[in-house]
Amino acid sequence: MAVFRAISDLLGGDQNAGKVVPPSGYTAQLTTFTAGAMAFLAVFAMALSLATGRLADRWSAELARTATVRISAPAGQMEAQSQAVLKVLETTPGIVSARVLSDQEQRELLAPWFGPDLPIESLPIPRLIEVIETTEGPDIEGLRLRLKGEAPGAVFDDHTRWRRPLIDAAARLRLLAAFSLTLIAVSTGAMITLAANAALSANATVISVLRLVGARDTYIARAFVRRFTLRAFGGAAFGTLIAVIAVWLLPAAADEGAFLTGLGFRGWHWLLPFLIPPFAAFVAFWATRAAAFRTLKGVT
């Protein structure tokens, strides 16, 4: 009930009460600039968190149902071991399909590191077999034992070592983004508190006169709360708008899943930045209210 009453006082109440606060000055500029800058940073922290999660989910999904068998054997045994591995995979529950990658496909996989003209045929490069799994997947340990018996040079890789770091990194970046948003909110509250304290101190004489004519501390505090809350909301709205435009102008996500080309929002996530201005106003409201009553107690 106290929250709704405070909001009602902010939206309603005596509109002339705001005249006790200077309409301009460095405190107004500091409040507006701080709210705008913090809102701008909050949008990008939010975009980074969501983009990281999308990229990690995409890579993890692509690796989740795939595996690879790597065969390292002398040239004379490579074909025989490849056929033995294919027979084992075809009779293994949890395997949908398996196929040997061609030399051209292996060349394309190595091209980013060694260039497109790598002589695959003349190099002792392991043979790769692509494996597509069912949702449940095979018995990994049992499959590895069968492969060891049928093809000693075969190694089964279920991509776990690739998926786990991606999932862990995404979780940590999400946590970092949440911490950043919390830090931004706390910093905004601290800066607005300093600005409110400065404004109250600068108007100590006006406050004393208002008390002499019968104004109560609640009336005086409400004036400062209203003014600083509206300043914070306006600054945060402007900063959010500029940040949303900047994010919208960033390059779209590449087909290869490049991280720096997928920082924009997707779908309903575009609505999330517009929660920042009301939240900034909420922080400013309570920060200014606490600062006002605390400072008024010390003003005689």
N, C-alpha and C positions, 0 to 999 in steps of 0.2 A: 504493500500500500504506500509506503514511503517513496518508493521509486516513481509510481504513477502520480503521486501528489507533486513530486519535484518536477516531473516532466510537464505536468499541467501548469505549474507556476512559471515554467520556462516559456511555454507556448502562449499562455494567457497572461494574467497578471497586469500590472500597471505598465503600459508601454512607455510612459514618461520616466520611469525609473532609470532607464538606460542613459539619460542625460547627465547623470552624475559621473559617468565614465567618459574620458576624452574620446571624441570620435576618431582621432588620428594620433600619430606619434609612433615612436619606435616600438612600443609594446604591441600596437596593432599590427605593425609590419612584421614583428618577430613571430607573433602567433600565427598569422596567415602564412608566412614563409615556412615556418616549421611544419605546420600541418600539411602544406602542399608538398614539401620535400619528402616528408616521411610517407605520405600516401604514394608518391611516385616510386619510392624504394619498395614499399610494400607490394605494389602491383608486380614489380619485376621479381621479387622474392617468391610471390605466389606463382608467377609464370614459370620460373625456374623449377620449382618443386613439382608442378604438374607435368612439365615437359620431361623431367627426369623420370618420373613414374611411368609416363607413356612409353618412353624409349626402353626402359628396363623391362616393362611388361611385354613389349613387342619382341625384343631380343630373346627373352626367356621363353615366350610362346613358340618362337621359331625353333628354339633348341630343345623344347620339352619333349617332342615326339620324334626326334631324330637322333641317330647315333652313327658312329663311324667305326669300321673295322680297318685297321692299318696292318698291312702285310709286309714284313721285311724278310726277304728270302733271296737266295741266289737266283740269277736270271733263269737257270734251267728248272727251278722248282716253283717259280712265281705263278705260272699258269695253273699247275696242279694244286697248289695251296689255295689259289683263288677259287677254283671249282669246289674244293673241299669245304671252304668257308661258306660258299653259297648254298651247298647242300645242307649244312648244319643250320643255317639261318632259315631256310625254307621249311624245315621240320621243327622249328622252335615256336611254341605258343607265345603270343604277344608280339610277333613280328608280322607286319603287313606285307612288306616287300623289301628286297635287297637287290642292288645292282652295282656293278663295277663302274667306277668313273672312267671315262675315256681320257686319253692323253690330252686332248684339247681342253677338257673340263679341268683337269689338274693344272694345266698351263694357265688357265684363267684364274684359278685360285692363287697361284704363286705370282701372277703378273704384278700385283701391287708392290711386291718386295723385290722381284728379280727382273721385271720387265716382261714384255710380251714375246720375246724371242728366245725364251729359255729352252735349250735342247733337252726336252724331257726324255727322249728315246735313248740318249747316250749317258744319262746320269742315273746313279743308283738310288732313285727315289722310290719310296714305298708305294705299293699299290693301295688305293683307297676304295672301300666299298661303302656305299651310302645305304643306311638302314632306316626304314620308317617303322615306327612302333605303334601299337594300339594304345588306347588311353591307359590301360592297366600296365602295359609294358611287359617284357620278358623277365624271367628269373636271371638277374644279372650274374650272380655268382655261378649258377649252374651253367649258363651259357659260356662263361669264360673258361670253365673247366672243360667243356666239350670242345671248344676251339683249341685249347692247349693240347688236347689229345689228338685232334684231327689235323691241325695246322699250327705247329709250334711257333711259327713266325707271325701269327695273327694276334693283334691286340685290340680288344673291344673298348671303345671310348663312348660313354653315354652322355658326354658333355656336362656332367655334374660340376666339374671344376670350372666350367665357363658360366653356368647359370648362377651358382651360389654367389660369386663375387658381384654379379650384376644386381641380384636381389638385395644383398647386404649394402651395396653402394647406394641403391635407390632408397632403402630404408633410412640410411644415415643422412642422405641429402634432404629427405623429407623432414627428418628431425631437425636438421640445421635450418631449414626454411621456417619451421614452426618456431624455433628459437629466435630467428631473425625477426619474425613478425612480432613476437612477444617483446623483444628488445626495442623494436620500433615504437610499439605502443607505450612502453615504459618511458622511452626518451621523449615521446610527444607529451606525455603527461608531465614529465619533469620540466620541460621547456615552457609549457603553458603555465605551470605553477609559478615558475620564476617570473614570467611576464605578468601574471596576475598580482604577485607580491609587489613587483615594481610599480604597477599601476595603483595599487592600494596605498603604498608608501608615498607615492607622488601626490596622492589626493588626501593625505592625512588631514589637512586643514578643512577640506570640503566635508570630509566624514564627520569631523568634530562639529561643524556648523549644522549638518543634518541632524546630528544627535541633539543639538540644542533646541532645534525646532520640533523635536519629537519623533524623528525617524528611528525606526527600530533596526537592529543589525540584520534581521531577516530581509527587510526591504532593501538595505544597502547591498547586501551580499547578492540578492537576486539580480540587481542591476549589473554587477560585474559578471555573474554567471551567464546571464543572457548574452551580453556583448561578446564575451570570449568564446562561448559555445558557438555562436553564429559565425564568428571569425574563423574558428577551427573548421567548421563544416564547409564554409566557402573555400578556404584554402585547400582542404582535402579534396573537395569536389574538382577543383581546377587541376590539382596534381594528378588525381586519378584519370581525368579526361586526357591530359597530355600523355600519361604513361600508356593508356589503352591505345591511343593513336600510334605511339611509338612501337608498341608490341604488334599492332596490326600491320605496320609497315615492314616488319622483319620478314626475311625470306621464309617461304613455306617449307614444311618438312620435306627433305629429299627422299627419294625412293630407297636409297641405301640406308636410311635411318640416321643420317648425320645429326649429331647432337646440336650443333650451333645453328642449324636451319629449321629447328622445330620448337622454338621457344614460345610460339603463340598459344592462345587458348583454343579449346575445341568445344563446339556445341554449347551446352548450357554453362560451361565454365566461364564464358564471356560475361555472365551475370555476376560472378564472384567479386570482381574489382569494385563494383558499385555498392558493395556492402561496406567498403572502407570509409567513405564520408560519414555515414551514420555512426560507425564505430568510433571514428575520430571525434565526432561531436559528443558521444557518450563519455569518452575518456576526458575530453575538455570540461564537460559538465561537472563530473565528480572531482576532477583535479582542482578546478577553479572554486568549486563550492567549499572543499576542504581548506584550500588556501585562504579563501575569503574569511571564513569564520575563525580560522586560526589567527589571521592577521588582525581582525577586528578586536579580538580579545586583548591584543597588545596596544591598540590605539586608544589613547585617552582623550 
